[in-house]
């Protein structure tokens, strides 16, 4: 049990490494949270710093989710999904509320994708393809993110993954919609910024 607790704590601390903040400070000496949409995430990093730093941020945030799940599998009980699932959740909570940066982080979508991919690869792959298509057509990253969050619990249910994985995917879906509530309002009003705009969320 103690190893499972250690795994969750390590996952949260890993998730708290906000790569968008770190990269922005290294590249331009700025706090990414004071520019663009103010969000510490890959999309805002692309808009403020460009595609290279933004994509690097996405890959690193994605990797945090995968790494957290594997930490859970390494330190958790063999054959039990609760520890890796909760570790994935902990990493996303770290990204959203990072202890190193006054608990003001991003929206956790890249880390969510990484965690879900490690927990349930096929549902994540299908939801990811749909998400990419939606973003390519609409250029609304927020819409694609919400679709990914909503689709994964449905697909996890269809493919009969374990209760811990389904439970965590539902929690992550709620997280995504709560963190994107301002984006939802903008989408409904038709004022949401599209990918490629100078400002966005």
C-alpha positions as CSV (number, residue, x, y, z in Angstrom):
1,X,0.0,0.0,0.0
2,X,2.8,2.4,0.9
3,X,4.3,1.9,-2.6
4,X,1.0,2.8,-4.2
5,X,0.9,6.0,-2.2
6,X,4.5,6.8,-3.2
7,X,3.5,6.2,-6.8
8,X,0.6,8.6,-6.7
9,X,2.7,11.3,-5.0
10,X,5.5,10.9,-7.6
11,X,3.0,11.1,-10.4
12,X,1.5,14.4,-9.0
13,X,5.0,15.9,-8.6
14,X,5.8,14.8,-12.2
15,X,2.6,16.3,-13.5
16,X,3.4,19.5,-11.7
17,X,6.3,20.1,-14.0
18,X,4.6,22.7,-16.3
19,X,6.7,22.4,-19.5
20,X,4.9,25.3,-21.2
21,X,6.1,27.6,-18.3
22,X,9.6,26.1,-18.3
23,X,9.9,26.3,-22.1
24,X,8.6,29.9,-22.3
25,X,11.0,31.0,-19.6
26,X,13.9,29.4,-21.4
27,X,13.0,30.6,-24.9
28,X,11.7,34.1,-24.2
29,X,12.1,34.7,-20.5
30,X,8.4,35.2,-20.1
31,X,5.6,33.6,-18.0
32,X,3.3,32.0,-20.6
33,X,0.4,32.5,-18.2
34,X,0.7,36.3,-18.8
35,X,0.5,36.0,-22.6
36,X,-2.0,34.8,-25.2
37,X,-4.9,33.1,-23.4
38,X,-3.0,32.9,-20.1
39,X,-3.2,29.1,-20.2
40,X,-0.1,27.1,-19.4
41,X,-0.6,24.5,-22.1
42,X,0.6,23.4,-25.6
43,X,-2.0,25.3,-27.6
44,X,-1.1,28.6,-26.0
45,X,2.6,27.9,-26.3
46,X,2.1,27.3,-30.1
47,X,0.3,30.7,-30.4
48,X,2.8,32.6,-28.3
49,X,6.1,30.9,-29.1
50,X,5.5,29.1,-32.3
51,X,5.0,25.5,-33.5
52,X,8.4,24.1,-32.4
53,X,8.2,25.0,-28.7
54,X,4.5,24.3,-28.7
55,X,4.8,20.8,-30.2
56,X,7.7,20.1,-27.8
57,X,5.5,21.1,-24.9
58,X,2.7,18.8,-26.2
59,X,5.1,15.8,-26.4
60,X,6.5,16.4,-23.0
61,X,3.0,16.9,-21.4
62,X,1.8,13.8,-23.2
63,X,4.8,11.9,-21.9
64,X,4.0,12.9,-18.3
65,X,0.7,11.0,-18.6
66,X,2.3,7.9,-19.9
67,X,5.1,8.0,-17.4
68,X,2.7,8.4,-14.5
69,X,0.7,5.3,-15.5
70,X,4.0,3.3,-15.7
71,X,5.0,4.5,-12.3
72,X,1.7,3.2,-11.0
73,X,2.3,-0.2,-12.7
74,X,5.8,-0.4,-11.4
75,X,5.0,0.4,-7.7
76,X,1.4,-0.8,-7.6
77,X,0.0,-4.2,-7.0
78,X,0.4,-6.7,-9.9
79,X,-2.8,-7.1,-12.0
80,X,-4.6,-4.2,-10.2
81,X,-5.6,-1.2,-12.3
82,X,-6.4,1.2,-9.5
83,X,-2.9,2.4,-8.9
84,X,-1.8,3.2,-12.5
85,X,-5.3,4.7,-13.1
86,X,-5.0,7.0,-10.1
87,X,-1.4,7.8,-10.9
88,X,-2.6,9.0,-14.4
89,X,-5.2,11.1,-12.6
90,X,-2.6,12.5,-10.2
91,X,-0.3,13.6,-13.1
92,X,-3.2,15.5,-14.7
93,X,-4.1,17.1,-11.4
94,X,-0.4,18.1,-11.1
95,X,-0.6,19.7,-14.5
96,X,-3.8,21.5,-13.8
97,X,-2.7,22.6,-10.2
98,X,1.1,22.4,-10.2
99,X,2.7,22.7,-6.7
100,X,5.8,24.3,-8.3
101,X,3.9,27.2,-9.9
102,X,1.4,28.4,-7.3
103,X,-1.2,25.8,-8.4
104,X,-1.9,27.7,-11.6
105,X,-1.4,25.3,-14.5
106,X,-3.0,24.3,-17.8
107,X,-6.1,22.3,-18.8
108,X,-4.4,18.9,-18.8
109,X,-5.5,17.6,-22.2
110,X,-2.1,16.5,-23.5
111,X,-1.4,14.8,-20.2
112,X,-4.9,13.2,-20.3
113,X,-4.3,11.9,-23.8
114,X,-1.0,10.3,-22.6
115,X,-2.5,8.7,-19.5
116,X,-5.5,7.4,-21.4
117,X,-3.2,6.0,-24.2
118,X,-1.2,4.1,-21.5
119,X,-4.4,2.8,-19.8
120,X,-6.6,2.1,-22.8
121,X,-4.7,2.3,-26.1
122,X,-7.4,1.4,-28.6
123,X,-10.1,3.8,-27.2
124,X,-7.4,6.6,-27.0
125,X,-6.4,5.9,-30.6
126,X,-9.9,6.0,-31.9
127,X,-10.8,9.1,-29.9
128,X,-7.5,10.7,-31.0
129,X,-8.2,10.2,-34.7
130,X,-11.7,11.7,-34.3
131,X,-10.2,14.6,-32.4
132,X,-7.5,15.3,-35.1
133,X,-10.2,15.3,-37.8
134,X,-12.4,17.7,-35.8
135,X,-9.5,20.1,-35.2
136,X,-8.4,19.9,-38.8
137,X,-11.9,20.7,-40.0
138,X,-12.9,23.3,-37.5
139,X,-9.5,24.5,-36.2
140,X,-11.0,24.6,-32.7
141,X,-8.5,22.8,-30.4
142,X,-10.9,23.2,-27.5
143,X,-13.7,21.5,-29.3
144,X,-11.4,18.6,-30.3
145,X,-10.2,18.4,-26.6
146,X,-13.8,18.1,-25.4
147,X,-14.7,15.5,-27.9
148,X,-11.7,13.4,-26.9
149,X,-12.7,13.7,-23.2
150,X,-16.3,12.8,-23.9
151,X,-15.5,9.9,-26.3
152,X,-13.0,8.0,-24.2
153,X,-15.3,6.9,-21.4
154,X,-17.8,5.7,-24.1
155,X,-15.2,3.8,-26.0
156,X,-13.7,2.3,-22.8
157,X,-17.1,1.0,-21.9
158,X,-17.6,-0.5,-25.4
159,X,-14.2,-2.2,-25.2
160,X,-14.9,-3.5,-21.7
161,X,-11.9,-2.1,-19.9
162,X,-11.7,-2.4,-16.1
163,X,-13.8,-0.3,-13.7
164,X,-10.7,1.7,-12.5
165,X,-9.9,2.8,-16.0
166,X,-13.5,3.7,-16.8
167,X,-13.9,5.5,-13.5
168,X,-10.8,7.6,-14.0
169,X,-11.8,8.4,-17.6
170,X,-15.1,9.7,-16.4
171,X,-13.4,11.9,-13.8
172,X,-11.0,13.2,-16.5
173,X,-14.0,13.9,-18.7
174,X,-15.5,16.1,-15.9
175,X,-12.1,17.8,-15.4
176,X,-11.9,18.6,-19.1
177,X,-15.3,20.2,-19.3
178,X,-14.8,22.1,-16.1
179,X,-11.4,23.5,-17.2
180,X,-12.9,24.3,-20.6
181,X,-16.0,26.0,-19.4
182,X,-15.0,29.5,-20.7
183,X,-14.2,27.8,-24.1
184,X,-17.6,26.2,-24.2
185,X,-19.3,29.6,-23.7
186,X,-17.1,31.0,-26.5
187,X,-17.9,28.1,-28.8
188,X,-21.6,28.6,-28.2
189,X,-21.3,32.3,-28.9
190,X,-19.1,31.8,-31.9
191,X,-16.2,33.8,-30.4
192,X,-13.8,31.0,-29.7
193,X,-10.3,31.5,-31.2
194,X,-9.1,29.1,-33.8
195,X,-5.8,27.4,-34.1
196,X,-3.3,29.8,-35.7
197,X,-4.8,32.9,-34.1
198,X,-2.5,35.1,-32.0
199,X,-4.7,34.8,-29.0
200,X,-6.6,31.7,-27.8
201,X,-7.3,29.3,-25.0
